Amino acid sequence: MKRTMSLLLCFSLLLACGCAGIKMAKKTNELRVGMSRQEVEDIMEQPVDTQFVNQKMVCRYELYQPSKGMVPYYLVYNNDGTYLEKWYADEEEWYRQKELWLKSQPRKTQVDYDVTIRKQ
């Protein structure tokens, strides 16, 4: 019994440590329109990528959703990057990533064998 409890505790600790570095999508529930970039980064940490699109600063995050895995999220700031205007998950990009991953996997091949068993 003690051994089972010890193993369970070890497994739980490993699981908790392994997930500590994953940014969860539920963090977006804390975001509010008008937040400063520093307030957003206090919640979300650093983005994976930042670019300017149509004079707006757009930050890209890879956030974990339990049913899907890593999903790209975009946070859009005003033109000088001082406050948050909107954010969204890009589901279409997620589907494109999964489709590319599936295409990269080797195809399964079927091999037929003709086997005859002889009685001795």
C-alpha positions, 0 to 999 in steps of 0.5 A: 500500500505504501509503495502504491501511494509513493508511486502515485505521489511520484507520478503526480509530481512528474505530471505537475512539473511537466505541465508547469511550462505549458501556457494554458488557454484559460489564461485568456479569461483574465484578459480585458480590452484596454489592458496595457501590454505590461498587464497582458504580459504579466498574465500571458508571459512573453509571446512566441512572435510579434509583428505589425499588421495594418499598423496594429501590433499583433502578438502570437501565443501558443496556448494549450487547450486540453481537447486540442493541444497547442492552439495559436492565439493572437492578441491585437494592440492599438497602433502604438502597442500601448493597449489591448484591442482584441484577442482570438484563437485561430482555429483555421491555422490549427487545422492547417497545422494538423493537416500538414502534420498528417501529410508528413506522416509515412503512409501505411503500406499493406503487404500480402503474404502467401503462406502454405503450411505443410504437414510432416 
